């Protein structure tokens, strides 16, 4: 925990960006009845019957100090999907930086080994050399600022997204709007705060 919090306190370095990475799923739900809009003296009427159209995975890349994010919509979230995300991060998003610090949780798909299971050894090493993974502790995924960005995205997408095309269009609109305004997260929880508020979680220490 303190390692992640220390990372968040480091000053902005454009040559070594700090990127929070996370993933979640979005269920595709279509309304089966047309809504009846409000009229004078009558509220809007909604039929809550719906149709399930499967799910899609969302990968979130979020650089809080730059106010930048990118959301990738995929069918699955396998090791290969993760590896392709890391390749995109290195080759497309940040091709000219010295290295990238990536904050992510401890899923079994999040590993350097996934690179070698997806690409040739030479390509996997090229990607791995640019990346330093920083894993949040078990039960500590709340330390990943990408979760906060996902919360914002969820509210803006709304409950009903009927199909993949609509999902991609909405995701792109949210991403573009927040990037244009350089929206970020005002993270204020520090190591000093943790040592006070989460003291019970620390190992006992005897001088």
Backbone as JSON Lines, residues from 0, in Angstrom:
{"i":0,"aa":"X","n":[0.82,-1.2,0.0],"ca":[0.0,0.0,0.0],"c":[0.86,1.26,0.0]}
{"i":1,"aa":"X","n":[1.86,1.28,0.9],"ca":[2.7,2.47,0.99],"c":[3.49,2.69,-0.3]}
{"i":2,"aa":"X","n":[3.84,1.6,-0.96],"ca":[4.55,1.72,-2.24],"c":[3.7,2.44,-3.27]}
{"i":3,"aa":"X","n":[2.42,2.07,-3.37],"ca":[1.51,2.72,-4.32],"c":[1.3,4.19,-3.94]}
{"i":4,"aa":"X","n":[1.09,4.45,-2.65],"ca":[0.89,5.82,-2.2],"c":[2.12,6.68,-2.46]}
{"i":5,"aa":"X","n":[3.29,6.1,-2.3],"ca":[4.52,6.84,-2.59],"c":[4.61,7.19,-4.07]}
{"i":6,"aa":"X","n":[4.19,6.28,-4.92],"ca":[4.17,6.56,-6.37],"c":[3.29,7.77,-6.67]}
{"i":7,"aa":"X","n":[2.12,7.81,-6.02],"ca":[1.17,8.89,-6.28],"c":[1.7,10.26,-5.83]}
{"i":8,"aa":"X","n":[2.67,10.26,-4.92],"ca":[3.22,11.52,-4.43],"c":[4.39,12.02,-5.28]}
{"i":9,"aa":"X","n":[4.83,11.22,-6.24],"ca":[5.95,11.64,-7.07],"c":[5.51,12.74,-8.04]}
{"i":10,"aa":"X","n":[6.39,13.7,-8.36],"ca":[6.03,14.76,-9.3],"c":[5.85,14.22,-10.72]}
{"i":11,"aa":"X","n":[5.13,14.97,-11.51],"ca":[4.88,14.57,-12.9],"c":[6.17,14.5,-13.69]}
{"i":12,"aa":"X","n":[6.36,13.4,-14.38],"ca":[7.53,13.21,-15.22],"c":[7.07,12.74,-16.6]}
{"i":13,"aa":"X","n":[7.08,13.63,-17.6],"ca":[6.58,13.24,-18.93],"c":[7.42,12.14,-19.58]}
{"i":14,"aa":"X","n":[8.65,11.94,-19.09],"ca":[9.5,10.91,-19.66],"c":[9.26,9.54,-19.02]}
{"i":15,"aa":"X","n":[8.54,9.53,-17.9],"ca":[8.19,8.27,-17.24],"c":[6.79,8.41,-16.65]}
{"i":16,"aa":"X","n":[5.77,8.28,-17.47],"ca":[4.39,8.47,-17.01],"c":[3.95,7.37,-16.05]}
{"i":17,"aa":"X","n":[3.04,7.75,-15.15],"ca":[2.39,6.81,-14.24],"c":[0.98,6.56,-14.76]}
{"i":18,"aa":"X","n":[0.69,5.31,-15.12],"ca":[-0.59,4.95,-15.71],"c":[-1.29,3.92,-14.83]}
{"i":19,"aa":"X","n":[-2.52,4.2,-14.45],"ca":[-3.34,3.25,-13.71],"c":[-4.14,2.43,-14.72]}
{"i":20,"aa":"X","n":[-4.14,1.12,-14.53],"ca":[-4.79,0.22,-15.48],"c":[-5.78,-0.67,-14.74]}
{"i":21,"aa":"X","n":[-6.98,-0.81,-15.3],"ca":[-7.98,-1.66,-14.65],"c":[-8.95,-2.17,-15.71]}
{"i":22,"aa":"X","n":[-9.81,-3.08,-15.31],"ca":[-10.77,-3.65,-16.24],"c":[-12.08,-3.93,-15.52]}
{"i":23,"aa":"X","n":[-13.16,-3.88,-16.28],"ca":[-14.48,-4.21,-15.74],"c":[-15.34,-4.68,-16.9]}
{"i":24,"aa":"X","n":[-16.54,-5.13,-16.6],"ca":[-17.45,-5.59,-17.65],"c":[-18.69,-4.7,-17.67]}
{"i":25,"aa":"X","n":[-19.3,-4.62,-18.82],"ca":[-20.53,-3.86,-18.99],"c":[-21.57,-4.75,-19.65]}
{"i":26,"aa":"X","n":[-22.69,-4.93,-18.96],"ca":[-23.77,-5.73,-19.52],"c":[-24.54,-4.89,-20.53]}
{"i":27,"aa":"X","n":[-24.82,-5.49,-21.67],"ca":[-25.58,-4.81,-22.71],"c":[-27.06,-5.13,-22.51]}
{"i":28,"aa":"X","n":[-27.85,-4.1,-22.28],"ca":[-29.27,-4.27,-21.97],"c":[-30.1,-3.35,-22.86]}
{"i":29,"aa":"X","n":[-31.04,-3.93,-23.56],"ca":[-31.92,-3.16,-24.44],"c":[-33.32,-3.1,-23.85]}
{"i":30,"aa":"X","n":[-33.94,-1.95,-23.91],"ca":[-35.33,-1.82,-23.49],"c":[-36.22,-2.46,-24.55]}
{"i":31,"aa":"X","n":[-37.27,-3.14,-24.13],"ca":[-38.16,-3.83,-25.07],"c":[-39.41,-3.02,-25.39]}
{"i":32,"aa":"X","n":[-39.68,-1.99,-24.58],"ca":[-40.85,-1.15,-24.82],"c":[-40.43,0.31,-24.96]}
{"i":33,"aa":"X","n":[-41.1,1.01,-25.82],"ca":[-40.8,2.42,-26.04],"c":[-41.25,3.26,-24.84]}
{"i":34,"aa":"X","n":[-40.4,4.12,-24.38],"ca":[-40.75,4.99,-23.26],"c":[-41.84,5.99,-23.68]}
{"i":35,"aa":"X","n":[-42.72,6.28,-22.76],"ca":[-43.75,7.3,-23.01],"c":[-43.31,8.57,-22.3]}
{"i":36,"aa":"X","n":[-42.99,9.61,-23.04],"ca":[-42.47,10.83,-22.41],"c":[-43.51,11.52,-21.54]}
{"i":37,"aa":"X","n":[-43.01,12.38,-20.67],"ca":[-43.9,13.14,-19.78],"c":[-44.77,14.1,-20.59]}
{"i":38,"aa":"X","n":[-45.99,14.29,-20.1],"ca":[-46.92,15.27,-20.7],"c":[-47.51,16.11,-19.57]}
{"i":39,"aa":"X","n":[-48.11,17.21,-19.9],"ca":[-48.72,18.03,-18.84],"c":[-49.65,17.21,-17.95]}
{"i":40,"aa":"X","n":[-49.36,17.19,-16.67],"ca":[-50.18,16.46,-15.72],"c":[-49.88,14.98,-15.63]}
{"i":41,"aa":"X","n":[-48.85,14.52,-16.35],"ca":[-48.54,13.09,-16.34],"c":[-47.03,12.89,-16.42]}
{"i":42,"aa":"X","n":[-46.5,12.05,-15.53],"ca":[-45.06,11.79,-15.53],"c":[-44.7,10.83,-16.65]}
{"i":43,"aa":"X","n":[-43.39,10.79,-16.96],"ca":[-42.92,9.84,-17.98],"c":[-43.15,8.41,-17.48]}
{"i":44,"aa":"X","n":[-43.44,7.51,-18.42],"ca":[-43.7,6.12,-18.06],"c":[-42.67,5.21,-18.74]}
{"i":45,"aa":"X","n":[-42.11,4.3,-17.92],"ca":[-41.07,3.41,-18.39],"c":[-41.43,1.98,-18.04]}
{"i":46,"aa":"X","n":[-41.33,1.09,-19.02],"ca":[-41.53,-0.33,-18.76],"c":[-40.15,-0.92,-18.45]}
{"i":47,"aa":"X","n":[-40.02,-1.58,-17.31],"ca":[-38.71,-2.06,-16.88],"c":[-38.38,-3.45,-17.41]}
{"i":48,"aa":"X","n":[-39.17,-3.97,-18.33],"ca":[-38.79,-5.21,-19.01],"c":[-37.63,-4.9,-19.94]}
{"i":49,"aa":"X","n":[-36.65,-5.8,-20.0],"ca":[-35.48,-5.54,-20.84],"c":[-34.97,-6.83,-21.45]}
{"i":50,"aa":"X","n":[-34.07,-6.69,-22.41],"ca":[-33.47,-7.83,-23.11],"c":[-31.97,-7.8,-22.91]}
{"i":51,"aa":"X","n":[-31.4,-8.93,-22.47],"ca":[-29.95,-9.03,-22.3],"c":[-29.29,-9.31,-23.65]}
{"i":52,"aa":"X","n":[-28.24,-8.54,-23.95],"ca":[-27.51,-8.72,-25.21],"c":[-26.04,-9.06,-24.97]}
{"i":53,"aa":"X","n":[-25.77,-9.77,-23.86],"ca":[-24.4,-10.17,-23.59],"c":[-23.63,-9.1,-22.83]}
{"i":54,"aa":"X","n":[-22.34,-9.28,-22.73],"ca":[-21.48,-8.33,-22.03],"c":[-20.25,-8.02,-22.88]}
{"i":55,"aa":"X","n":[-19.6,-6.94,-22.54],"ca":[-18.31,-6.58,-23.13],"c":[-17.36,-6.16,-22.02]}
{"i":56,"aa":"X","n":[-16.1,-6.38,-22.26],"ca":[-15.07,-5.99,-21.3],"c":[-14.56,-4.59,-21.62]}
{"i":57,"aa":"X","n":[-14.24,-3.84,-20.57],"ca":[-13.67,-2.5,-20.74],"c":[-12.31,-2.47,-20.05]}
{"i":58,"aa":"X","n":[-11.27,-2.09,-20.79],"ca":[-9.95,-1.86,-20.23],"c":[-9.75,-0.36,-20.08]}
{"i":59,"aa":"X","n":[-9.32,0.07,-18.91],"ca":[-9.11,1.49,-18.64],"c":[-7.63,1.8,-18.48]}
{"i":60,"aa":"X","n":[-7.14,2.75,-19.27],"ca":[-5.82,3.34,-19.09],"c":[-6.03,4.76,-18.57]}
{"i":61,"aa":"X","n":[-5.41,5.1,-17.46],"ca":[-5.65,6.42,-16.86],"c":[-4.35,6.99,-16.32]}
{"i":62,"aa":"X","n":[-3.92,8.12,-16.9],"ca":[-2.74,8.83,-16.39],"c":[-3.23,10.05,-15.62]}
{"i":63,"aa":"X","n":[-3.38,9.95,-14.3],"ca":[-4.01,11.03,-13.53],"c":[-3.29,12.36,-13.58]}
{"i":64,"aa":"X","n":[-1.95,12.35,-13.6],"ca":[-1.22,13.62,-13.56],"c":[-1.31,14.38,-14.89]}
{"i":65,"aa":"X","n":[-1.69,13.69,-15.95],"ca":[-1.86,14.34,-17.25],"c":[-3.33,14.56,-17.59]}
{"i":66,"aa":"X","n":[-4.24,14.01,-16.77],"ca":[-5.66,14.14,-17.06],"c":[-6.04,13.45,-18.36]}
{"i":67,"aa":"X","n":[-5.43,12.29,-18.59],"ca":[-5.67,11.54,-19.85],"c":[-6.15,10.15,-19.53]}
{"i":68,"aa":"X","n":[-7.07,9.65,-20.35],"ca":[-7.52,8.28,-20.23],"c":[-7.88,7.73,-21.6]}
{"i":69,"aa":"X","n":[-7.85,6.4,-21.68],"ca":[-8.31,5.7,-22.88],"c":[-9.02,4.45,-22.43]}
{"i":70,"aa":"X","n":[-10.18,4.17,-23.02],"ca":[-10.95,2.97,-22.68],"c":[-11.07,2.1,-23.92]}
{"i":71,"aa":"X","n":[-10.66,0.86,-23.79],"ca":[-10.71,-0.09,-24.88],"c":[-11.84,-1.08,-24.63]}
{"i":72,"aa":"X","n":[-12.71,-1.28,-25.62],"ca":[-13.82,-2.22,-25.53],"c":[-13.42,-3.52,-26.21]}
{"i":73,"aa":"X","n":[-13.47,-4.64,-25.49],"ca":[-13.09,-5.93,-26.06],"c":[-14.16,-6.98,-25.72]}
{"i":74,"aa":"X","n":[-14.08,-8.11,-26.43],"ca":[-15.02,-9.2,-26.16],"c":[-14.63,-9.96,-24.9]}
{"i":75,"aa":"X","n":[-13.32,-10.08,-24.64],"ca":[-12.85,-10.88,-23.52],"c":[-11.77,-10.12,-22.75]}
{"i":76,"aa":"X","n":[-11.27,-10.76,-21.65],"ca":[-10.16,-10.18,-20.92],"c":[-9.16,-11.27,-20.55]}
{"i":77,"aa":"X","n":[-8.65,-11.93,-21.57],"ca":[-7.68,-13.0,-21.4],"c":[-6.27,-12.43,-21.25]}
{"i":78,"aa":"X","n":[-5.31,-13.32,-21.04],"ca":[-3.9,-12.9,-20.99],"c":[-3.5,-12.23,-22.3]}
{"i":79,"aa":"X","n":[-4.01,-12.75,-23.4],"ca":[-3.66,-12.17,-24.7],"c":[-4.24,-10.77,-24.86]}
{"i":80,"aa":"X","n":[-5.46,-10.56,-24.36],"ca":[-6.05,-9.23,-24.41],"c":[-5.23,-8.25,-23.57]}
{"i":81,"aa":"X","n":[-4.8,-8.7,-22.39],"ca":[-3.96,-7.86,-21.53],"c":[-2.65,-7.54,-22.23]}
{"i":82,"aa":"X","n":[-2.02,-8.54,-22.82],"ca":[-0.74,-8.33,-23.5],"c":[-0.88,-7.33,-24.65]}
{"i":83,"aa":"X","n":[-1.97,-7.43,-25.39],"ca":[-2.17,-6.48,-26.5],"c":[-2.38,-5.06,-25.98]}
{"i":84,"aa":"X","n":[-3.02,-4.95,-24.81],"ca":[-3.18,-3.63,-24.2],"c":[-1.82,-3.04,-23.82]}
{"i":85,"aa":"X","n":[-0.94,-3.87,-23.27],"ca":[0.39,-3.38,-22.89],"c":[1.21,-3.0,-24.13]}
{"i":86,"aa":"X","n":[1.05,-3.74,-25.2],"ca":[1.74,-3.39,-26.45],"c":[1.24,-2.05,-26.97]}
{"i":87,"aa":"X","n":[-0.07,-1.83,-26.91],"ca":[-0.63,-0.55,-27.35],"c":[-0.08,0.58,-26.48]}
{"i":88,"aa":"X","n":[0.0,0.35,-25.18],"ca":[0.5,1.37,-24.26],"c":[1.93,1.76,-24.61]}
{"i":89,"aa":"X","n":[2.76,0.78,-24.92],"ca":[4.17,1.03,-25.22],"c":[4.39,1.59,-26.62]}
{"i":90,"aa":"X","n":[3.75,1.0,-27.61],"ca":[4.05,1.35,-29.0],"c":[3.22,2.5,-29.55]}
{"i":91,"aa":"X","n":[2.0,2.68,-29.04],"ca":[1.11,3.7,-29.59],"c":[0.94,4.89,-28.65]}
{"i":92,"aa":"X","n":[0.59,4.61,-27.4],"ca":[0.31,5.7,-26.47],"c":[1.56,6.44,-26.04]}
{"i":93,"aa":"X","n":[2.65,5.7,-25.74],"ca":[3.88,6.32,-25.23],"c":[5.11,5.76,-25.93]}
{"i":94,"aa":"X","n":[5.26,5.97,-27.23],"ca":[6.38,5.35,-27.94],"c":[7.74,5.96,-27.62]}
{"i":95,"aa":"X","n":[7.78,7.19,-27.1],"ca":[9.05,7.89,-26.94],"c":[9.51,8.07,-25.5]}
{"i":96,"aa":"X","n":[8.82,7.47,-24.54],"ca":[9.18,7.66,-23.14],"c":[10.27,6.68,-22.73]}
{"i":97,"aa":"X","n":[10.92,6.98,-21.6],"ca":[11.97,6.09,-21.08],"c":[11.37,4.82,-20.49]}
{"i":98,"aa":"X","n":[10.22,4.97,-19.84],"ca":[9.56,3.83,-19.22],"c":[8.19,4.24,-18.73]}
{"i":99,"aa":"X","n":[7.38,3.25,-18.36],"ca":[6.01,3.5,-17.9],"c":[5.79,2.74,-16.6]}
{"i":100,"aa":"X","n":[5.39,3.44,-15.56],"ca":[4.98,2.8,-14.31],"c":[3.5,2.49,-14.41]}
{"i":101,"aa":"X","n":[3.13,1.23,-14.25],"ca":[1.74,0.8,-14.41],"c":[1.22,0.28,-13.08]}
{"i":102,"aa":"X","n":[0.18,0.92,-12.56],"ca":[-0.49,0.46,-11.34],"c":[-1.64,-0.45,-11.75]}
{"i":103,"aa":"X","n":[-1.69,-1.65,-11.2],"ca":[-2.72,-2.61,-11.57],"c":[-2.91,-3.61,-10.43]}
{"i":104,"aa":"X","n":[-4.0,-4.37,-10.51],"ca":[-4.26,-5.32,-9.43],"c":[-3.69,-6.7,-9.76]}
{"i":105,"aa":"X","n":[-3.85,-7.62,-8.82],"ca":[-3.17,-8.91,-8.89],"c":[-3.96,-10.0,-9.62]}
{"i":106,"aa":"X","n":[-4.57,-9.71,-10.73],"ca":[-5.23,-10.75,-11.51],"c":[-4.17,-11.66,-12.13]}
{"i":107,"aa":"X","n":[-4.53,-12.93,-12.35],"ca":[-3.54,-13.86,-12.91],"c":[-3.22,-13.54,-14.37]}
{"i":108,"aa":"X","n":[-4.02,-12.72,-15.0],"ca":[-3.72,-12.33,-16.39],"c":[-2.72,-11.19,-16.46]}
{"i":109,"aa":"X","n":[-2.5,-10.51,-15.33],"ca":[-1.61,-9.35,-15.31],"c":[-0.19,-9.79,-14.98]}
{"i":110,"aa":"X","n":[0.58,-10.12,-15.99],"ca":[1.93,-10.61,-15.74],"c":[2.8,-10.36,-16.96]}
{"i":111,"aa":"X","n":[4.11,-10.34,-16.73],"ca":[5.05,-10.26,-17.84],"c":[4.98,-11.52,-18.67]}
{"i":112,"aa":"X","n":[4.66,-12.65,-18.01],"ca":[4.56,-13.91,-18.74],"c":[3.51,-13.85,-19.84]}
{"i":113,"aa":"X","n":[2.45,-13.06,-19.62],"ca":[1.4,-12.93,-20.64],"c":[1.95,-12.37,-21.95]}
{"i":114,"aa":"X","n":[2.98,-11.53,-21.84],"ca":[3.59,-10.97,-23.05],"c":[4.24,-12.08,-23.87]}
{"i":115,"aa":"X","n":[4.93,-12.99,-23.16],"ca":[5.63,-14.07,-23.86],"c":[4.68,-15.14,-24.38]}
{"i":116,"aa":"X","n":[3.49,-15.22,-23.8],"ca":[2.49,-16.16,-24.28],"c":[1.73,-15.61,-25.49]}
{"i":117,"aa":"X","n":[1.95,-14.33,-25.79],"ca":[1.2,-13.69,-26.87],"c":[2.08,-13.29,-28.05]}
{"i":118,"aa":"X","n":[3.3,-12.86,-27.75],"ca":[4.2,-12.36,-28.8],"c":[5.49,-13.17,-28.85]}
{"i":119,"aa":"X","n":[6.28,-12.92,-29.88],"ca":[7.59,-13.56,-29.97],"c":[8.45,-13.1,-28.8]}
{"i":120,"aa":"X","n":[9.48,-13.88,-28.42],"ca":[10.34,-13.46,-27.31],"c":[10.94,-12.07,-27.5]}
{"i":121,"aa":"X","n":[11.35,-11.75,-28.71],"ca":[11.95,-10.43,-28.96],"c":[10.93,-9.31,-28.75]}
{"i":122,"aa":"X","n":[9.72,-9.51,-29.24],"ca":[8.68,-8.5,-29.09],"c":[8.25,-8.38,-27.64]}
{"i":123,"aa":"X","n":[8.11,-9.52,-26.96],"ca":[7.72,-9.5,-25.55],"c":[8.75,-8.76,-24.71]}
{"i":124,"aa":"X","n":[10.04,-8.98,-24.99],"ca":[11.09,-8.3,-24.23],"c":[11.08,-6.8,-24.51]}
{"i":125,"aa":"X","n":[10.83,-6.44,-25.76],"ca":[10.74,-5.02,-26.13],"c":[9.66,-4.31,-25.3]}
{"i":126,"aa":"X","n":[8.51,-4.96,-25.14],"ca":[7.41,-4.37,-24.36],"c":[7.76,-4.36,-22.88]}
{"i":127,"aa":"X","n":[8.25,-5.5,-22.37],"ca":[8.53,-5.63,-20.95],"c":[9.57,-4.63,-20.47]}
{"i":128,"aa":"X","n":[10.55,-4.33,-21.32],"ca":[11.61,-3.39,-20.93],"c":[11.07,-2.0,-20.62]}
{"i":129,"aa":"X","n":[9.95,-1.65,-21.23],"ca":[9.38,-0.32,-21.04],"c":[8.44,-0.24,-19.84]}
{"i":130,"aa":"X","n":[8.05,-1.4,-19.3],"ca":[7.0,-1.44,-18.28],"c":[7.54,-1.83,-16.91]}
{"i":131,"aa":"X","n":[7.07,-1.13,-15.87],"ca":[7.3,-1.55,-14.5],"c":[5.94,-1.69,-13.83]}
{"i":132,"aa":"X","n":[5.57,-2.91,-13.47],"ca":[4.27,-3.16,-12.85],"c":[4.34,-2.9,-11.35]}
{"i":133,"aa":"X","n":[3.32,-2.22,-10.84],"ca":[3.18,-1.95,-9.41],"c":[1.81,-2.48,-8.99]}
{"i":134,"aa":"X","n":[1.78,-3.59,-8.28],"ca":[0.52,-4.26,-7.96],"c":[-0.07,-3.73,-6.66]}
{"i":135,"aa":"X","n":[-1.37,-3.47,-6.68],"ca":[-2.06,-3.1,-5.45],"c":[-2.14,-4.33,-4.56]}
{"i":136,"aa":"X","n":[-2.18,-4.16,-3.24],"ca":[-2.24,-5.32,-2.34],"c":[-3.58,-6.04,-2.44]}
{"i":137,"aa":"X","n":[-3.61,-7.26,-1.97],"ca":[-4.85,-8.03,-1.93],"c":[-5.88,-7.26,-1.11]}
{"i":138,"aa":"X","n":[-7.1,-7.18,-1.62],"ca":[-8.2,-6.42,-1.02],"c":[-7.9,-4.91,-1.02]}
{"i":139,"aa":"X","n":[-6.94,-4.48,-1.84],"ca":[-6.61,-3.06,-1.87],"c":[-6.74,-2.45,-3.25]}
{"i":140,"aa":"X","n":[-7.66,-2.99,-4.05],"ca":[-7.82,-2.46,-5.41],"c":[-8.33,-1.02,-5.41]}
{"i":141,"aa":"X","n":[-8.89,-0.55,-4.26],"ca":[-9.36,0.83,-4.15],"c":[-8.2,1.81,-4.29]}
{"i":142,"aa":"X","n":[-6.97,1.32,-4.16],"ca":[-5.8,2.18,-4.34],"c":[-5.55,2.52,-5.81]}
{"i":143,"aa":"X","n":[-6.19,1.82,-6.69],"ca":[-6.02,2.06,-8.12],"c":[-6.97,3.17,-8.57]}
{"i":144,"aa":"X","n":[-6.42,4.31,-8.99],"ca":[-7.25,5.44,-9.38],"c":[-8.11,5.16,-10.61]}
{"i":145,"aa":"X","n":[-7.75,4.13,-11.36],"ca":[-8.58,3.77,-12.52],"c":[-9.98,3.34,-12.08]}
{"i":146,"aa":"X","n":[-10.12,2.83,-10.85],"ca":[-11.44,2.46,-10.35],"c":[-12.33,3.69,-10.21]}
{"i":147,"aa":"X","n":[-11.75,4.8,-9.8],"ca":[-12.53,6.04,-9.69],"c":[-12.98,6.5,-11.06]}
{"i":148,"aa":"X","n":[-12.09,6.39,-12.03],"ca":[-12.44,6.79,-13.4],"c":[-13.53,5.88,-13.95]}
{"i":149,"aa":"X","n":[-13.49,4.6,-13.62],"ca":[-14.56,3.69,-14.04],"c":[-15.89,4.1,-13.42]}
{"i":150,"aa":"X","n":[-15.87,4.57,-12.18],"ca":[-17.1,5.01,-11.52],"c":[-17.73,6.18,-12.28]}
{"i":151,"aa":"X","n":[-16.89,7.1,-12.72],"ca":[-17.39,8.24,-13.5],"c":[-17.98,7.74,-14.82]}
{"i":152,"aa":"X","n":[-17.26,6.83,-15.48],"ca":[-17.72,6.3,-16.76],"c":[-19.06,5.59,-16.6]}
{"i":153,"aa":"X","n":[-19.22,4.81,-15.55],"ca":[-20.45,4.06,-15.32],"c":[-21.65,4.99,-15.2]}
{"i":154,"aa":"X","n":[-21.48,6.08,-14.45],"ca":[-22.59,7.03,-14.3],"c":[-22.96,7.68,-15.62]}
{"i":155,"aa":"X","n":[-21.96,7.96,-16.43],"ca":[-22.23,8.63,-17.7],"c":[-22.8,7.68,-18.76]}
{"i":156,"aa":"X","n":[-22.46,6.4,-18.67],"ca":[-23.02,5.44,-19.63],"c":[-24.49,5.16,-19.35]}
{"i":157,"aa":"X","n":[-24.87,5.2,-18.08],"ca":[-26.25,4.9,-17.71],"c":[-26.49,3.41,-17.64]}
{"i":158,"aa":"X","n":[-27.69,3.05,-17.23],"ca":[-28.01,1.64,-17.0],"c":[-28.25,0.87,-18.29]}
{"i":159,"aa":"X","n":[-28.81,1.53,-19.29],"ca":[-29.21,0.83,-20.5],"c":[-28.3,1.18,-21.67]}
{"i":160,"aa":"X","n":[-27.48,0.23,-22.06],"ca":[-26.68,0.32,-23.28],"c":[-27.04,-0.9,-24.11]}
{"i":161,"aa":"X","n":[-27.72,-0.74,-25.24],"ca":[-28.33,-1.89,-25.91],"c":[-27.39,-2.79,-26.7]}
{"i":162,"aa":"X","n":[-26.3,-2.22,-27.26],"ca":[-25.46,-3.03,-28.14],"c":[-24.03,-2.5,-28.15]}
{"i":163,"aa":"X","n":[-23.16,-3.24,-28.81],"ca":[-21.73,-2.91,-28.83],"c":[-21.48,-1.58,-29.5]}
{"i":164,"aa":"X","n":[-22.16,-1.32,-30.6],"ca":[-21.95,-0.06,-31.31],"c":[-22.28,1.15,-30.44]}
{"i":165,"aa":"X","n":[-23.4,1.05,-29.73],"ca":[-23.79,2.14,-28.83],"c":[-22.78,2.28,-27.7]}
{"i":166,"aa":"X","n":[-22.32,1.15,-27.15],"ca":[-21.33,1.18,-26.07],"c":[-20.06,1.88,-26.53]}
{"i":167,"aa":"X","n":[-19.55,1.52,-27.69],"ca":[-18.32,2.13,-28.19],"c":[-18.51,3.62,-28.44]}
{"i":168,"aa":"X","n":[-19.67,3.99,-28.97],"ca":[-19.93,5.4,-29.24],"c":[-19.99,6.21,-27.94]}
{"i":169,"aa":"X","n":[-20.65,5.67,-26.93],"ca":[-20.76,6.37,-25.66],"c":[-19.41,6.45,-24.94]}
{"i":170,"aa":"X","n":[-18.67,5.36,-24.97],"ca":[-17.36,5.34,-24.34],"c":[-16.44,6.37,-24.98]}
{"i":171,"aa":"X","n":[-16.45,6.42,-26.29],"ca":[-15.61,7.38,-27.02],"c":[-16.0,8.81,-26.67]}
{"i":172,"aa":"X","n":[-17.3,9.07,-26.55],"ca":[-17.76,10.42,-26.22],"c":[-17.3,10.84,-24.83]}
{"i":173,"aa":"X","n":[-17.42,9.93,-23.86],"ca":[-16.98,10.23,-22.49],"c":[-15.47,10.44,-22.46]}
{"i":174,"aa":"X","n":[-14.74,9.54,-23.08],"ca":[-13.28,9.64,-23.13],"c":[-12.83,10.97,-23.74]}
{"i":175,"aa":"X","n":[-13.42,11.33,-24.87],"ca":[-13.03,12.56,-25.56],"c":[-13.34,13.78,-24.71]}
{"i":176,"aa":"X","n":[-14.54,13.82,-24.14],"ca":[-14.94,14.98,-23.34],"c":[-14.02,15.17,-22.14]}
{"i":177,"aa":"X","n":[-13.72,14.07,-21.43],"ca":[-12.9,14.19,-20.23],"c":[-11.44,14.47,-20.57]}
{"i":178,"aa":"X","n":[-10.97,13.97,-21.69],"ca":[-9.6,14.28,-22.11],"c":[-9.47,15.75,-22.52]}
{"i":179,"aa":"X","n":[-10.46,16.25,-23.22],"ca":[-10.41,17.64,-23.66],"c":[-10.4,18.62,-22.49]}
{"i":180,"aa":"X","n":[-11.06,18.24,-21.39],"ca":[-11.08,19.1,-20.21],"c":[-9.99,18.73,-19.21]}
{"i":181,"aa":"X","n":[-9.15,17.74,-19.57],"ca":[-8.06,17.28,-18.7],"c":[-8.57,16.91,-17.31]}
{"i":182,"aa":"X","n":[-9.74,16.3,-17.26],"ca":[-10.33,15.89,-15.98],"c":[-9.44,14.85,-15.3]}
{"i":183,"aa":"X","n":[-9.31,14.95,-13.99],"ca":[-8.45,14.02,-13.28],"c":[-9.07,13.67,-11.93]}
{"i":184,"aa":"X","n":[-8.25,13.07,-11.07],"ca":[-8.68,12.66,-9.73],"c":[-7.86,13.44,-8.71]}
{"i":185,"aa":"X","n":[-8.53,14.04,-7.77],"ca":[-7.84,14.79,-6.71],"c":[-7.52,13.83,-5.57]}
{"i":186,"aa":"X","n":[-6.47,13.05,-5.73],"ca":[-6.1,12.04,-4.76],"c":[-5.4,12.71,-3.58]}
{"i":187,"aa":"X","n":[-5.92,12.51,-2.36],"ca":[-5.37,13.18,-1.19],"c":[-4.95,12.22,-0.08]}
{"i":188,"aa":"X","n":[-5.17,10.92,-0.27],"ca":[-4.82,9.93,0.76],"c":[-3.33,9.63,0.67]}
{"i":189,"aa":"X","n":[-2.58,9.92,1.7],"ca":[-1.13,9.78,1.7],"c":[-0.67,8.66,2.64]}
{"i":190,"aa":"X","n":[0.63,8.38,2.62],"ca":[1.19,7.39,3.52],"c":[0.98,7.78,4.97]}
{"i":191,"aa":"X","n":[1.15,9.07,5.27],"ca":[0.92,9.53,6.65],"c":[-0.52,9.27,7.08]}
{"i":192,"aa":"X","n":[-1.46,9.5,6.17],"ca":[-2.87,9.22,6.47],"c":[-3.08,7.73,6.74]}
{"i":193,"aa":"X","n":[-2.44,6.89,5.91],"ca":[-2.6,5.45,6.06],"c":[-2.11,4.97,7.41]}
{"i":194,"aa":"X","n":[-0.99,5.53,7.87],"ca":[-0.41,5.08,9.14],"c":[-1.27,5.46,10.34]}
{"i":195,"aa":"X","n":[-2.14,6.45,10.13],"ca":[-3.06,6.84,11.2],"c":[-4.39,6.1,11.08]}
{"i":196,"aa":"X","n":[-5.01,6.22,9.89],"ca":[-6.36,5.69,9.71],"c":[-6.39,4.17,9.57]}
{"i":197,"aa":"X","n":[-5.3,3.59,9.09],"ca":[-5.27,2.13,8.87],"c":[-4.24,1.47,9.78]}
{"i":198,"aa":"X","n":[-4.01,2.07,10.92],"ca":[-2.99,1.58,11.84],"c":[-3.23,0.11,12.21]}
{"i":199,"aa":"X","n":[-4.48,-0.28,12.35],"ca":[-4.8,-1.65,12.77],"c":[-4.33,-2.69,11.76]}
{"i":200,"aa":"X","n":[-4.11,-2.27,10.51],"ca":[-3.7,-3.22,9.48],"c":[-2.2,-3.44,9.42]}
{"i":201,"aa":"X","n":[-1.44,-2.59,10.12],"ca":[0.01,-2.7,10.1],"c":[0.47,-3.81,11.05]}
{"i":202,"aa":"X","n":[1.58,-4.48,10.73],"ca":[2.13,-5.48,11.66],"c":[2.54,-4.81,12.96]}
{"i":203,"aa":"X","n":[2.47,-5.53,14.06],"ca":[2.9,-4.97,15.34],"c":[4.4,-4.77,15.31]}
{"i":204,"aa":"X","n":[4.84,-3.69,15.94],"ca":[6.26,-3.33,15.92],"c":[6.75,-3.13,17.34]}
{"i":205,"aa":"X","n":[7.85,-3.77,17.64],"ca":[8.47,-3.62,18.95],"c":[9.84,-2.99,18.8]}
{"i":206,"aa":"X","n":[10.07,-1.86,19.48],"ca":[11.34,-1.17,19.36],"c":[12.46,-2.0,19.97]}
